[in-house]
Amino acid sequence: MTGDDRFRTANARALLGVAAALAVLALVAAVLLTGFAGPGAAADNPGLLDFEPADVEADSGGTVTVDVTLAAMGGYDDDGVRSLRYTVAYDSALLTAADVDIGPWMYQENETEVVHETTIDEDEPVGRVTVEQSREPPAGGVSDIGDTPTAAITFAVDEDAEPADAVVQFEDAEAELLEFPLPVLTSRELVISIDGGGERRAPLDAENGGDSDDDGDSDDDPGVTLADDSTDSESDSSGTSATALVVALVVAGTVAIAGVAALAARRRT
């Protein structure tokens, strides 16, 4: 064997070693990519809080009762909801939260103990009802995309209330699956038309400095909010970076495998 042959053989062996190492990295990257897909898949299916019914009529001095529902498909590997907390806000000059009854939502599926707490805050100008529920132990959690109520809230209309559209809004919400947070959409509203309705009285619009009108438009629309926004944004950022790294490693591994095949074919000739 000549010196050139030995040089070429050494180079080929070195390239084979590098290519094999990159191929191993590609395999590891593929496994990691599968792992990252789990939490991401759950985040693609947020829960939705809603009022049922969403529009009701009431007389001044009367009462109305509405259900608060949650549609949640659960997460990766049948990961159900283990806990839920939300706050609804209303104009306390028009409405008073007279009663809150916990619904059957969290009691579904595998039997377990459900711990719940409700808080009513009648501060002016914004009143609030907060509902908290959790399964202890979770026993697989709950998944339900129907209209099963999480709670029923009874509102008493002030006897001196003028005709108006009293809007009840979700101020915030958060839910937990067995392994990670569940984003919750909170854009739905309840409109209670008092004595035929009139001016839109939306507490969060006023609190945010928006100007309400009869058409329901405001400068600051509550829009859609997600539970645990900071956690979600951090997860999205880290997930994107990790995915980019994994893709790069997979590409490098593919090139390495092609290089190994080419070198092997060259050595046979």
C-alpha positions in Angstrom: 0.0 0.0 0.0 1.4 3.4 -1.0 1.5 6.5 1.2 -1.4 8.0 -0.8 -3.5 4.8 -0.3 -2.9 4.9 3.5 -3.8 8.6 3.5 -7.0 7.9 1.7 -7.9 5.0 3.9 -7.3 7.1 7.1 -9.5 9.9 5.7 -12.2 7.4 4.8 -12.2 5.9 8.3 -12.4 9.4 9.9 -15.3 10.4 7.7 -17.1 7.1 8.5 -16.7 7.8 12.2 -18.1 11.3 11.9 -21.0 10.1 9.7 -21.8 7.3 12.2 -21.8 9.8 15.1 -24.2 12.1 13.1 -26.4 9.2 12.3 -26.7 8.4 16.1 -27.5 12.0 16.8 -30.2 11.9 14.2 -31.8 8.9 15.9 -31.7 10.6 19.3 -33.2 13.7 17.7 -36.1 11.7 16.3 -36.9 10.3 19.7 -36.7 13.8 21.2 -39.1 15.1 18.6 -41.6 12.4 19.5 -41.4 13.5 23.1 -41.9 17.2 22.4 -45.0 16.4 20.4 -47.0 15.3 23.5 -47.5 18.6 25.3 -47.8 20.4 22.0 -50.7 18.2 20.9 -52.6 19.0 24.1 -52.1 22.8 23.6 -53.7 22.5 20.1 -57.1 21.6 21.8 -57.9 24.4 24.3 -61.0 24.2 26.5 -63.9 26.6 26.0 -65.9 28.2 28.8 -69.4 29.3 27.9 -72.8 30.5 29.3 -76.0 28.5 28.7 -78.1 30.3 27.7 -76.0 33.2 26.4 -79.0 35.6 26.2 -81.7 35.9 28.7 -84.4 38.5 29.6 -85.1 39.7 33.1 -87.3 42.2 34.9 -86.0 44.7 37.4 -86.2 43.1 40.8 -86.3 39.6 39.3 -83.7 36.7 39.1 -82.1 34.7 36.4 -80.1 31.5 36.6 -77.5 30.4 33.9 -75.1 27.5 33.6 -71.4 27.9 33.1 -70.2 25.1 30.8 -66.7 23.8 29.8 -65.9 21.9 26.6 -62.5 20.2 27.0 -61.2 17.3 24.9 -58.4 16.5 27.3 -54.8 16.1 26.2 -52.2 13.7 25.0 -52.7 10.0 25.9 -56.2 10.6 27.3 -54.9 13.2 29.8 -58.1 14.6 31.4 -58.8 17.8 33.3 -57.9 17.5 37.0 -58.7 21.1 38.2 -60.5 24.2 37.0 -60.7 27.8 38.2 -62.5 30.8 36.6 -63.9 34.2 37.5 -66.9 35.9 36.0 -67.4 39.7 36.3 -70.6 41.7 36.1 -71.9 45.3 36.8 -72.7 45.2 40.5 -74.9 48.3 40.1 -77.3 46.2 38.1 -76.7 42.6 39.3 -76.0 40.7 42.5 -74.8 37.1 42.6 -77.4 35.6 44.8 -76.4 31.9 44.6 -73.8 29.5 43.1 -74.5 25.8 42.7 -71.7 23.5 41.7 -72.6 21.4 38.6 -71.7 17.8 37.8 -68.9 18.5 35.3 -66.0 17.6 37.5 -67.8 14.5 38.9 -67.9 12.7 35.6 -66.0 9.5 34.6 -64.0 7.7 37.3 -65.4 8.2 40.7 -63.3 10.3 43.1 -63.6 13.1 45.6 -64.2 16.6 44.2 -63.2 19.6 46.2 -64.8 22.9 45.3 -64.9 26.5 46.6 -66.9 29.5 45.4 -66.3 33.2 46.3 -68.6 36.1 45.7 -67.2 39.6 45.7 -69.7 42.4 45.4 -67.3 45.3 45.1 -68.4 48.3 43.0 -68.4 48.9 40.1 -67.5 45.3 39.3 -68.8 42.2 41.1 -67.1 38.9 40.7 -67.8 35.2 41.2 -64.9 32.8 41.4 -65.4 29.0 41.1 -62.6 26.5 41.9 -62.9 22.8 41.5 -60.4 19.9 41.7 -60.4 16.1 41.7 -58.5 14.6 44.6 -57.1 12.2 43.5 -57.5 13.0 39.7 -58.4 9.4 38.8 -57.7 10.1 35.1 -59.4 13.5 35.0 -62.4 14.5 32.9 -62.9 15.0 29.2 -66.3 16.4 28.0 -67.1 18.4 24.9 -70.8 18.6 25.6 -72.8 21.2 27.6 -72.5 19.7 31.1 -72.5 22.6 33.6 -69.6 23.3 35.9 -71.8 25.6 38.0 -75.1 27.4 37.9 -75.1 31.0 38.9 -78.2 32.9 40.0 -78.2 36.7 39.5 -80.7 39.1 41.2 -81.5 42.2 39.2 -81.6 45.4 41.2 -85.2 46.6 41.6 -84.3 50.1 40.6 -82.3 49.1 37.6 -83.0 51.0 34.4 -83.4 49.1 31.0 -80.0 47.9 30.0 -78.1 45.0 28.6 -76.1 43.7 31.6 -73.1 41.8 30.2 -71.4 39.0 32.3 -67.9 38.3 31.2 -65.1 35.8 32.0 -62.3 37.7 33.6 -59.8 34.9 33.8 -59.6 31.1 33.9 -57.1 28.3 34.2 -57.3 24.5 34.0 -54.8 21.7 34.7 -54.6 18.4 32.9 -52.8 15.5 34.6 -49.4 16.6 33.4 -49.5 20.2 32.2 -51.8 23.3 31.9 -54.8 23.4 29.5 -55.3 26.7 27.6 -58.9 28.0 28.1 -60.8 30.2 25.8 -62.8 32.9 27.7 -64.3 35.2 25.0 -67.9 34.1 25.4 -70.4 36.5 27.1 -73.7 36.4 28.8 -76.2 39.2 28.1 -79.0 39.8 30.5 -81.6 42.2 28.9 -83.2 44.1 31.7 -86.8 45.3 31.0 -86.3 44.9 27.3 -82.6 45.9 27.2 -80.8 49.1 26.4 -77.3 50.4 27.0 -74.6 47.8 27.0 -73.1 47.6 30.5 -70.0 45.4 30.3 -67.9 45.6 33.4 -64.5 44.7 31.9 -65.0 47.1 29.0 -65.5 49.9 31.5 -62.7 48.8 33.7 -60.3 48.7 30.8 -61.3 52.3 29.7 -63.3 51.3 26.7 -66.4 53.2 25.5 -69.4 50.9 25.2 -72.3 51.6 22.9 -75.7 49.9 22.1 -74.1 47.8 19.4 -71.8 46.1 21.8 -68.6 47.6 20.4 -65.9 48.8 22.6 -62.4 50.2 22.4 -61.0 47.3 24.4 -62.6 44.0 23.4 -61.9 41.2 26.0 -61.4 38.9 23.1 -59.9 35.5 23.7 -57.7 34.9 26.7 -55.7 31.8 27.5 -55.1 30.3 31.0 -51.6 30.7 32.3 -50.4 32.9 29.4 -46.9 33.2 30.7 -46.5 29.4 30.9 -47.9 28.9 27.5 -45.6 31.5 25.8 -42.6 30.1 27.6 -43.6 26.6 26.5 -44.2 27.8 22.9 -40.7 29.5 22.8 -38.9 26.5 24.2 -40.8 24.1 22.1 -40.0 26.0 18.9 -36.3 26.2 19.7 -36.2 22.5 20.6 -38.0 21.5 17.4 -35.7 23.6 15.3 -32.7 21.9 16.9 -34.2 18.5 16.4 -34.9 19.2 12.7 -31.3 20.4 12.2 -30.0 17.2 13.7 -32.3 15.1 11.6 -31.1 16.8 8.4 -27.5 16.4 9.5 -28.1 12.7 10.2 -29.7 12.2 6.8 -26.7 13.7 5.1 -24.4 11.6 7.3 -26.2 8.4 6.4 -26.0 9.3 2.7 -22.2 9.9 3.2 -21.7 6.6 4.8 -23.4 4.8 1.9 -21.4 6.7 -0.6 -18.1 5.9 1.2 -19.0 2.3 1.5 -19.7 2.1 -2.2 -16.5 3.8 -3.0 -14.4 1.4 -0.9 -16.0 -1.6 -2.7 -14.9 -0.2 -6.1 
